[in-house]
């Protein structure tokens, strides 16, 4: 992690996943978090897959993570290992990003995680694999 990256806080071991290309023009509906193990991969996502693909993924998970993406492919993974990791969360969703790799995430429409315990929607990025598969 670089010195300017967010530190794990209320969502340990997850940190805020900053929008590729800077602050989005509108407030996202979902809080997007990335596991700190993949923070460097997240920060380099635009360099690996292009800013357009990175932003398309961000828009998808920040606004409609439970629906098929407008651009790209996603699949709900099956099997017991891909079930919800936390109460109220979705099964793992596998997003193919620009043919360069995949990003797996789960989302919850209303969770009380965090410092204040206020109900809010969250997306947790579980893994980022930008190698060939």
Secondary structure as GFF3:
##gff-version 3
##sequence-region A 1 133
A	DSSP	beta_strand	14	16	.	.	.	ID=ss1
A	DSSP	beta_strand	31	35	.	.	.	ID=ss2
A	DSSP	three_ten_helix	36	38	.	.	.	ID=ss3
A	DSSP	alpha_helix	39	43	.	.	.	ID=ss4
A	DSSP	alpha_helix	45	49	.	.	.	ID=ss5
A	DSSP	alpha_helix	51	63	.	.	.	ID=ss6
A	DSSP	beta_strand	73	76	.	.	.	ID=ss7
A	DSSP	three_ten_helix	80	82	.	.	.	ID=ss8
A	DSSP	beta_strand	93	97	.	.	.	ID=ss9
A	DSSP	beta_strand	101	111	.	.	.	ID=ss10
A	DSSP	beta_strand	120	129	.	.	.	ID=ss11
###
